[in-house]
Amino acid sequence: MIEIIKKIYKPLLLCFFCLIGFLLFLLLGFNPYLIFILVFVYIYLDLYYTKNKVPYFRLLHVSLLFVLFLTGAEAVKINEFFVWYTPVIAVVILMSILFNDLHLSFITALTISLFSSNRFEYVLIFMVTGIIASLLSKNLTTLKSIIRTFLLCGVIQVVLVFLLSNFSIERHMLTEYMHIMLSAGIYGMLLLGFIGFGVIHLLEYLFNIITNMSLVELADYNNPILKKLSLIAPGTYHHSLMVGNLSDAASEKIGANSLLARVGAYYHDIGKLDKPEYFAENQLMQFSKHENLTPSISKMVITNHVRQGVELANNYKLNKRIIDFIQEHHGTSIVFYFYMRALEEQQENIPGEEEFRYPGPKPRSKETAIVLLADSVEAATRTLDEPQPGKIEELVHKIINNKFIDGQLDQCDLTLKNLEQIGQTFTRMLTSIYHSRIQYPEEKQNANPKKSTEKNSSAAKKDNTKYRNNK
């Protein structure tokens, strides 16, 4: 069914727009501007989302919300409500929270502003405040920041009206200023109510998206899964935090969603909660649990953490975008250590590489691909006896090249320039983490404390004198 929709979604979207336009014509009467705007929005969104390879369902979701917002704006104008209650700011902020797309926020602000009023000055005010709201609402993560954005946009509207009215402070203008701030407060509280009562989470589920607000909730270390991971598999927990830091920095460098990459990294290995003692970072004993297992059984235990992670994520109702990190953080990579053991032990029936690969799928987004690379790099760096900057840089580039040659990055949009930037970021951060420390001299056991104190005092005076001279 999904494959069929993939093939026909453009005609389906066009029919959807035509149907909505017909319904608006019946409800609101003929409006040539409405038809023009709908056609323009369709063409823009289709070109933009096709160019950026956005999932096909996203355009349908955006179109549905867009037309509903246009209907609301037109309803306010027809019923002769106060023009300031047109939900321009609320629409822009909601779009930013849901899709975190600056282009979409801009086109939303411009389009709804055109339907806000027949007077040019009102259209101009809504357009300016809508664009400002787009910029201010980028990466909103807290309720406090949402209220602050609404109030700031309300203040900006008051200032613009004050300027366009030649600094008028007459009674009717004061009433208008009051309605501007009141509308900002009402829509702000309505949006907070939507968030508080779970409407945002419902839209996330229906649209298969995840907002920054949900990501911030998942990033809380007191989250039940992360708390359980820190207690049962502390080595995996620490590894996940390190991978999260690397992924965050690399995503920030190439312009990907850094918060999504960090949170996805926190949860990518939760499947190890099932058998934590079979993974090296959690082994407290001198010997490995795999010493008494055949390579094929060990491979099954290791690769099974992906399936266990998906099941655990479904039990905790985690968002599909987080589950993607669990499924894709190894891609179809080979479990190299146990594959080499199998080659050494089985001289006659030599196993194939495919038998020792993860089930996949390969990473399909920049964020999951970055976590795949960060996961491998962080684990490999721990094996270095002397993690010098040169060795770390060589190891990072080797791992990235191996993943690229193995085809693990074929289905994501990372470019060669992105890979170079990711490698440089990993090298810089790992070099800082595993930096060398100076070895402090030990105090002699038979040293005279008094002489030592006098010697240190004398040395300190000489240093102070030298400092003052150099200053």
Buried (B, 14 or more C-beta within 10 A) or exposed (E): EEEEEEEEBBEEBEEBBEEBBEEBEEEBEEBEEBBEBBEEBBEBBBEBBEEEEBBBBBBBBBBBBBBEBBBBBBEBBEEEEEBBBBBBBBBBBBBBBBBBBBBBBBBBBBBBBBBBBEEEEBBBBBBBBBBBBBEBBBEBBEBEBBBBBBBBBBBBBBBBBBEEBEEBEEEEBEEBBEBBBBBBBBBBEEBBEBBEEEEBBEBBBEBEBBBBBBBBEBBEEEBEBBEBBBEBBBBBBBBBBBBBBBBBBBBBBBEBBBBBBBBBBBBBBBBBBBBBEBBBBBBEEEEBBBEEBBBBEBBBBBBBBBBBBBBBBEEBEBBEBBBBBBBBBBBBBBBEBBBEBBEEEEEEEEBEEEEBBBEBEBBBBBBBBBBBBBBBBBBBBEEEEEBBBEBBBEBBBEBBEEBBEBEBBEBBEBEEEBBEBBBBBBBBBBBEBBEEEEEEEEEEEEEEEEEEEEEEEEEEEEEEEEEEEEE
